Amino acid sequence: MWFFGFSSTNPRNYGIIAAIILLLIYLTFTLRKWATNLESKSFKNKLKAADQEEEDDEKGGRAIALTSSLASSSIRTYGVEELRVATRDFRIRVGVGASSQVFLAQLGDGRFGAVKRVMEEKGGSRKMFLDEVSVLLRISHPNLVGLMGFCLDKGEQLLVLEYVPNKSLFDRLHTPYGQSLGVLSWRSRLSIAADIARALDYLHSIADPPVIHRDVKSSNILLVDDHRAKLADFGLCKLGHEASAGGQTQTAVKGSLGYVDTSYLSTGKVSRKSDVYSFGVLLLELVTGLRSLQGSVTLAEWSEGWRGSGSLEAVEGMVDPKLGGEVDVEQLKVVVEVANLALLEDAEARPDMSHVSCRISSCLELPETNLEAADLQLPV
């Protein structure tokens, strides 16, 4: 038998053959280690690869080459071992998603963060992860959860996000934990609605390119306290030309039951007005204190008779009884009117988020006498 020109039957060649084999093993190990390090450092190349994949199902693809954005920001890359230490080996779980789990982390600089661990075995693809990073690198707003860093190392896909301490709006409204904190006041509910409306207005009108969130729901709204909120989770978002003024794109329907735009469900066409519909459901959730699904019926369907009756008495009957009647009636009229418009079947007839944000913010800021003078009518 011959190996690189040496006879394996000659004892004098055993040492040379063994040395060559050891050298090959060393080179193989070194190349694998180099490739692993390159995976976390070569983010630009991975984004380009994800962009190429996107072209197969979306014309034009996504412009997500963000190396310059990363270099000019305070966002950094992390090694997986560093984040294992920071999370105590992913010990304290603070959130769960369809394809991810979120863990509390104390970073090396003393700050707290939330590490989102995307799991491929639960449907969290590399492309979705890179899409979410690409969006988070582009946006910055007080009412959006911010990105602190990310990790692509040793098969892990980890986002290091701003830590928001007081769980989600869903927890606050619908779980024993939230109810143990007392009733979320009407004023607090309006303030939270205004914060999320501002966040969506920013995504639709100011972010470049615009962003369609596609998963606006109470469990994706994190509470700084009972009056301030941030929108989270960009794993299903769309960005680029499809979110531009009047733009729509045909895509597989994504989102959460009860919140998904009925027009999007029937046509597969998503637009900024799809987020408007979801926000309308969120307003109903804040008004009624009920979940987005009532058995097999959506909250929008369940409440249609009351909110569409034009009767103030019927609208007041929708209000969360836990509030004990502590609701400003004029503000309630505005909120229900905005919800009715946001939930119109004709997506094009819905208002945009800049209009919605203005109405909700004005609802908080204007005195009651001015609200009465605004000629507000509940749509029939």
N, C-alpha and C positions, 0 to 999 in steps of 0.2 A: 504493500500500500504506500502511496506517495502523498506527501503533504507539503505544498510549496516547494517541490523539488527534492525533498528529503525522504529517505527511506525510513519507515517506522520500525523496520527490523534491525536497524543499526543502532545499538545502545548509545553511541556517541551523539546521535541526533535527538534523543529524548529531551534533553535539556533545552535545546533550541526550539523544538516544537512546543514544549510547555510554556516557554517564554513568549512565543508568538500568541498562543491561546490566551494567556494572561493579559497580554497587551490588547488583544481584541476585546476581551471582557471589560477592561478599563476604559477603552475608547467608547464602547457601547454605553456604559454607565454615564460617562461624561457627556455624551451627546444627549442622552435622555434627560439629564439634569439641566443641560443648557436649553433644551426644548421646553421644559417645564417653566423655567424662569422667563423664557421668551414669551410664553403664553400670557403671563400677567403684565409684561411690559409692552408687548406689541399690540396695544389696544386699537391703534389705527388700522392695522391689517385685519383685525377681527371685525371691526365695524364695516370695512369695505366688503368683507365676505358676507356679512349679514345683509348688506345693501344689495349684493348680487342675488342672494336668495329671494329677497323681496321682489325683485323684478319678475320672478316667475309668476306671481299672483297679483301684482299691482303694477300697472304701467307707470313707468318713470322711476320706480323704486323710491327710496328715501335717501335724502342727502344727510348722512349721519357720520361723515368723517369729522371727528371732533377733537383731534389731537391738539389743535391750537387752543380750543376752549379749555381743555384740561390743563394745558401748560400755563394758561394765564389765570387760573383759579386756585383756590386753596384746597380743592378736592385732591385727594391723594389715593394711591393704590396701597393695598394692605396685603401682607402674606397671610396664608391661612393659619399658620401657627400663631401669629400675632393675634388674630381674631379668636382663636380657640382660647387663648389666655384671657383676652378681654371679656369673653362671654362665659368663662369658667367651663369650657367645653360644652357650650350651648346648653347651659343648665336652666336659666330662668326665662321661660317662654312668656312673652307679653302679647302675642298675637298669632293668629292662624288664618291662612288664606287657602284657596283651592289648590294652589301649587307651591305654597311656601309656608314657612314658619318664621316668626320674628322673635328675637332674643335680646334681652337687655345686655348691654356691654358697658364696661368702664374702660375707656381708652387710655393709652399711655400718658396722655397729657392731662388726665384727670377728668375730662369731660365724659358725660354719659352719651351713649348712642343706642340706636336700635338696629340690630343686624338682621336683615331679611335674608333668609337662606332659601334660595330657589332650588327646587328638587325636580330633576328631570323625570324621576319615576312617577311623579304626580302631575306630569304634563308641563312642567316649567322648562321650555326649550331654551337653548343657548340664544337663539334669535330673539325670543321675547325678552330675555335678560338684557341683551345688548340694546334693544329698542328702548327699554325702560331707562337704562343708563343714559342713552343718547338724549332722551327728553329731559331728564333731571339735570343734565349738564347745561341745558339751554335756558332753563327757567329759574326765576327767583322772585318770590312774592311773600309777604308776611303771612298769608293765609294758605300757603302750600308747604308741605313737609319738604325740607331741604336735604340734599345729598351731601354727605361728608366724605365719602370715598367708596371704593369697591374692591372686590377681590376676585380674580380668575386664576386659581392656583390649585393644582392637585385635584382637578375635577370638581372643585367647589365653585358655586356662583353666589356671591355674597354682596349685598348692598349695605353700606353703612349709612344710616339715615339719622336725621335729627330725632332725638327722643322727646316725645310729647307725653307727659306723665299721667294724664287722667283718663286713659282708655278712650273708647269710642263713644259717639253719640248713641249708637245702638245699645251699648252697655248701660249708658246713663238712663235711657228711656225704658228698656225692656228686660233688664236682668235684676235679680234680687240685690246684687251689689249696687247697682245704680239707684234703685229705689230706697236702699238703706241710707243714702245720702240726702234724702228728702226730695220733694217734688221740684222738678226743673221749672222755674217760673216762666210765665209768658214773655216777660222782657228778655230773659236769657235765650229763649227759643228764637225770638226775633233777631237777637244779636248774632246767634249762630247762623241763622239763615242769611243774614247780611254778609257775614264773613265768607261763606261758601259762594254766594252770588258774586262777590268781588273776585274770588279766586277763579271762577269760571269765566268771568268777563275778561280777566287778564289772559287766560289761556286762549280764548277765542279771538280777542281783538288786539292784544299787545304782544304776545309771544310771537317770535319769528323763527320758523314758520308757526302758524297757529296750531293749537292742539285740541283734539276731541278726546275727552277723558274716557268715555264709554262705560264707566262703572261708578257713577255717582250714586252713593247709598250711605245710609247712616253708619254702617260698620267701617266705611272708608273716611269717616270724618272724625278726626282726633281732637280731643278737648284739651286746651291749655288750662282752662278752668271753665266754670259754668257760663261764661260770657264770651269766650274767645275760642275759635276753632280753626283747624287746618285740614285741607283736603289732602288725602294720601293715596298711594297705590296707583302707579301709572303703567301697570303691566299689560293693560288692554288698550292703551291709548293709540290714537292715529294722529299723524302729523304730516304737514306738507300741503301740497296743492289741494287735497281733498277737503281740508278744513278752511280753505279760503272762502271769501264771500260767495255765498250761494253754492259752494262746491259740495258734491256728494260723491261717494264712491261705493261700488258694489263690493261687499265683503261678507264673510261668514259672520252670522249674528253672534255677538258676544255681550255679556253683561249678566245681571242678576234678575231672577224672576220677580216681577212686581214693579221693577224700575225700568225695564227695557221699553223703549219707544215702540208703540204699536205700529207706527209706519215703518220703522226699521225692521220689525218682525215680519211684516207682510211683504216688503220689497227687497230687503237685504241692503238697502241704501242708507248709509250712515252719514250724518252731517252734524254741524254744531247744534242744530235743533233737537238732535237726539239727547244731548246733555240737558237741554232746556226741559224736555219731557221728564227726565229723571229728577231734575230739580223740583218740578211740579209735584211729583210723588213725595219727595222729601218734605215739601211744605205741608202736604196733607198729614204726613207722619208727625210733624211737629204740632199741628193743630189738634189732631185726634189722640195722639199718644199710642196709636195702633201700629202694628207691623205692616210692611208693604204687601203682605199676603194675608187674606182673611179666609182661611181654609183653601178652597180651590179658586177663590175670587181675588182679584187684585184690589188693593185699597182704592185705586182710581175708580174701578167699577163699583165697588161697595158704596162709595160716597157720592156717586154720580147724581142720584136722585135728590139728595139734600143740597149739595152745592150748586146744582143746576136749577133749583126751584125758583130762585129769585127771592126767596123768603128769608128774611133775617132770622126769624125764629128757627127755621130749619137749619140754617148755618150755625147758629149758636148751639143747636142740639148735637152738632158734630164734635164740639170741643171736648177735649180730654177732661173727664169728670174729676180727675185728681187735682185739677187746677182750682176747683171749688168756685168757679165763676169769676176768678181773678183775671179777667181778660178785657183789654180795651176793645170795645165793639168796633170802633172806627178802624183800628189797626187790623182787626179780624176781617173786616170787609175787604180791605186792600189785599191781604194775604190770600184770601179765597179767590178774589178776582184774578190775581196773578196766577194762582194755581190752575184755574179754569182755562186761562189763555195758554199756559204752558202745556196743558194736556189735550189741546185740540188735535183731532185726528189728522188734519191737514198740517203737515210739518211746516210748510212755508208760511202758514198763517200765524204760527207761534211767534211771540216776540223774541228778539235776541237778548243775550244775557246782559248787555249794557243797559237795556231798558228795564229788565227785571231787577238788576242791581240797584238802579236809581229808585225804583218804586219801593223796594224793601228798605233801603237806607232812608228814604224820605219818611217812610212809615215810622221809623225810630226817632228821627230828628225833629219832625214838625209837631207843633202843639196840636191838640185835638181840634181846636177851632179852625185851624188851617186845613186839616184833613176834611172837615165837614164842608169847607168851601171849595174843595177840589172836584166836586161833582162826580163822586165815585159811585158807580153802579155795578151791582152784581150781574154778570151776563146770564141771560135766561137760556 
